[in-house]
Amino acid sequence: MSAAAALAPTSVTLEDFVALNHEIAALARAGVPLGPGLTAFGLDLPGRLGKIAAEVGRRLEQGEPLQRIIATQDSFPPAYKAVVEAGIRVGRLPAALEGISQSARRTAQLRSTISMAIIYPLIVMSVGYCLFTFTLTHLAPVMAEALSDHGVPTTPVHQGLAWLGETVWLWGVALPVLVLGWLAWLWWRAGRVAAGVELHPLLSFGAVTTMLRMRHAGRLAAMCDCLALLTEYGVPLPEAVPLAARTTGAKKLEQAAAKLGEQMARGERAAAPLKHFPSLLAWMLTSGQLQQDLPQVLRRAAEVYRDEASRRARWLRLYVPLILTVVFGGGTVVVYAIVTLGPFLLILYRFSEAGFQP
């Protein structure tokens, strides 16, 4: 959800990324040489993560700087490379890595929560789909024959259902395979690391807007944290702003920050609000009144953005299961009622018009 939220597919999972980053941060914080520590860590782990850790450790032991190693590793997202660069530049690598670790953990937790939330709606949808196909192939023809026997004209709805029953051999298997394949692809993509750190929206049932706003707030929190770290250690704002924006993995935000940095380097103040860059944050950075307390102000802004992201995450955890259950469960009930009760009610109505007496 945040700086760690622009994760596109590659062979390193989000959980692996969190584990490796946490290990690097712990070793740096403890003052243990990173080379031997990561080499030993890599030997204890199987698979892709162990190979990456061992490779980074081996190159560190050979005297290669961490910043160059991370920059040449395709497995790490550009946002992570920017965080490492910022942390090394001010001599606070553990603090910089801890921030992105927390962000990536929140992303993984949210992904897991939403994925678990769709299990029950998927079960409801599967049962409803089986009932729907059974009704189309077995009950609908009987109902259509009964309507014809009693002289009840068929409606466009029932004509459409009859056509679906005749073509069920074509879409009956293909549709669930496509849906399951799409969900599997989203699950796989949401848990991979690549260009940036981004959570792909797993759902599109009323939750996308909230997820996008949550992701945006998380990115701004990460950028404010990094900016506070850079300004606290004397990095000039024209250099700090673009560097901090790169830690978010958001291309449009990076471009706006680069433009703001150029304006600040020329001694200009933004004449108009920059698109894709928060107006309040731009004012805080360019206002001479806040320069003395800027690191503290930026950390407070980061807390506000994190609170907003957490609030939207709670909304997703609460309402996504409810929305999916209502959509899938309610839709199944409506369709089943149309297929089964609709013809029966039409027959009864026809009897009443004919003055039928039992």
Secondary structure, DSSP 8 states (H G I E B T S, - for coil): --TT-B---SSSBHHHHHHHHHHHHHHHHHT--HHHHHHHHHHHS-HHHHHHHHHHHHHHHTT--HHHHHHH-TTS-HHHHHHHHHHHHHT-HHHHHHHHHHHHHHHHHHHHHHHHHTHHHHHHHHHHHHHHHHIIIIIHHHHHHHHHHTT----HHHHHHHHHHHTHHHHTTHHHHHHHHHHHHHHHHHTB--SS-B------SS-HHHHHHHHHHHHHHHHHHHHHHHHHTT--HHHHHHHHHHTTT-HHHHHHHHHHHHHHHTT---SS--TTS-HHHHHHHH-GGGSTTHHHHHHHHHHHHHHHHHHHHHHHHHHHHHHHHHHHHHHHHHHHHHHHHHHHHHHHHHHHHTT---
